[in-house]
Amino acid sequence: MNTAQRIDALCEVLAANQELTDGVWRAALHAVPRHLFVPDRAWAAADDGPGYAIDRELRPEAWMDAAYADHPIITQLDDGATDVTTGDGHYTSSLSAPGVVVEFLEILDPYDGDRVLEIGTGTGWTAALLAHRLGDGNVTSVEIDKEVHAAAADNLATAGLSPRLILGDGAEGRPDGAPYDRVHVTCGVSRVPYAWVEQTRPGGIIVLPWMPEFEGGHKVALTVGRDGRAIGRFAYRGAAYMMLRAQRPPGWEYAGDYRKSTATLDPRRVLRAGTGLDVAVAGMLPGVSAVTDHSDGFEVWLSDGESGAWVSGDEVNQYGPRSLWDELEEVFFTWVGWGNPARDRFGLTVAPDGQRVWLDSPDNPLSPVRPTAVRPPLFQ
Ligand SMILES: C[S@@+](CC[C@H](N)C(=O)[O-])C[C@H]1O[C@@H](n2cnc3c(N)ncnc32)[C@H](O)[C@@H]1O
């Protein structure tokens, strides 16, 4: 297959998945070949099988196949400290999967002449698609990592494009190009930096993968109002991105005593209830993270940094000033009482004093759960 045939085949996959519906982006995919943004050595993270190293010199055909597969290509591990072809480390930069990139661009839906700020340049491919669509002068892209930023500049030059590339912290936006009509965020955020709202023209849109601490991520498009708030409803589908650097989740460990109890309901009901409950939990227990392990029975760990819970089967072990498992059960039954609303009935409002998740209308924000009193231990 030649490159055009590969791009056509990829477009058919994206169209079949309902990620590509607009001919404008189909044309952009042809004009900005993805392989120009794939490093010679990288890690292809197939989601339907194990990841694998790609090496342009050793296996050029497999390298090209990976470039036109609907998979992310990991281009950096551990901020560059680990050889990317091992695939063994924290993913810190990537060329995102084409389906996710195009679906986000369709949600962004820029008009001719719109000025766009991208947060997280990565390889530069998304910036290139935007620059093709809107013109180099209308696209600003910010990347925090020096080497990633430099590689993106090379890739874009090879592709014959020159959007404005900034090395810096995207959490601050880029005031000297504001106001923007669109802000396109390509790293996950749990708390939306207010600078992005301030730098967007009223009526403009901020598209981002909202990745609260609890479980998976959610796509959202926030429209900026005249009152300084940005409001939007979660899209039907989810999103999984690497986090904005300052919002990476902290690791945690606990070696003290637990308060033991028995779960009122089967813990799997909570952790497998779906994305509607996940959003409700993120809204009512902000800052609480969960790690689940399905490999050997069922276990879940909850933490807010200070309190924690470890649940194995029906056995509940909690520590710290809050009883996080009890709070999670309370949110679950509140959500059940609402009729198990799905993800797309929830939305997010970002205001100068912070962000709130709401159900059905911004006038109906979720209230954070009142921390439960610590139960007396059954035994320790
Ligand atoms: C998923 S990659 C972006 C993919 C990219 N848009 C593309 O087309 O290849 C996320 C990028 O966000 C960058 N990043 C993380 N935190 C950032 C921050 N605070 N400001 C700017 N970039 C950041 C990472 O270094 C990484 O390169």
The ligand as an SDF file (V2000), in Angstrom:
LIG
                    3D

 27 29  0  0  0  0  0  0  0  0999 V2000
   -0.8540   12.9670   24.8000 C   0  0  0  0  0  0  0  0  0  0  0  0
    0.5120   13.9910   24.5610 S   0  0  0  0  0  0  0  0  0  0  0  0
   -0.0730   15.1360   23.3470 C   0  0  0  0  0  0  0  0  0  0  0  0
   -0.2870   14.5610   21.9720 C   0  0  0  0  0  0  0  0  0  0  0  0
   -0.1310   15.5980   20.9190 C   0  0  0  0  0  0  0  0  0  0  0  0
   -1.1700   16.5890   20.9110 N   0  0  0  0  0  0  0  0  0  0  0  0
    0.0750   15.0170   19.5400 C   0  0  0  0  0  0  0  0  0  0  0  0
   -0.6050   15.3920   18.6200 O   0  0  0  0  0  0  0  0  0  0  0  0
    1.0060   14.2260   19.3840 O   0  0  0  0  0  0  0  0  0  0  0  0
    0.4610   15.0310   26.0050 C   0  0  0  0  0  0  0  0  0  0  0  0
    1.5660   16.0730   26.0440 C   0  0  0  0  0  0  0  0  0  0  0  0
    1.2400   17.0160   27.0420 O   0  0  0  0  0  0  0  0  0  0  0  0
    2.4710   17.4940   27.5540 C   0  0  0  0  0  0  0  0  0  0  0  0
    2.2190   18.2100   28.8090 N   0  0  0  0  0  0  0  0  0  0  0  0
    2.0090   17.6640   30.0490 C   0  0  0  0  0  0  0  0  0  0  0  0
    1.8320   18.6550   30.9420 N   0  0  0  0  0  0  0  0  0  0  0  0
    1.9310   19.8200   30.2680 C   0  0  0  0  0  0  0  0  0  0  0  0
    1.8520   21.1790   30.6490 C   0  0  0  0  0  0  0  0  0  0  0  0
    1.6530   21.5470   31.9120 N   0  0  0  0  0  0  0  0  0  0  0  0
    1.9820   22.1190   29.6890 N   0  0  0  0  0  0  0  0  0  0  0  0
    2.2060   21.7670   28.3890 C   0  0  0  0  0  0  0  0  0  0  0  0
    2.3160   20.4930   27.9860 N   0  0  0  0  0  0  0  0  0  0  0  0
    2.1650   19.5420   28.8990 C   0  0  0  0  0  0  0  0  0  0  0  0
    3.3050   16.2260   27.6890 C   0  0  0  0  0  0  0  0  0  0  0  0
    4.6780   16.5300   27.8040 O   0  0  0  0  0  0  0  0  0  0  0  0
    2.9250   15.5010   26.4070 C   0  0  0  0  0  0  0  0  0  0  0  0
    3.8390   15.7870   25.3770 O   0  0  0  0  0  0  0  0  0  0  0  0
  1  2  1  0
  2  3  1  0
  2 10  1  0
  3  4  1  0
  4  5  1  0
  5  6  1  0
  5  7  1  0
  7  8  2  0
  7  9  1  0
 10 11  1  0
 11 12  1  0
 11 26  1  0
 12 13  1  0
 13 14  1  0
 13 24  1  0
 14 15  1  0
 14 23  1  0
 15 16  2  0
 16 17  1  0
 17 18  1  0
 17 23  2  0
 18 19  1  0
 18 20  2  0
 20 21  1  0
 21 22  2  0
 22 23  1  0
 24 25  1  0
 24 26  1  0
 26 27  1  0
M  CHG  2   2   1   9  -1
M  END
$$$$
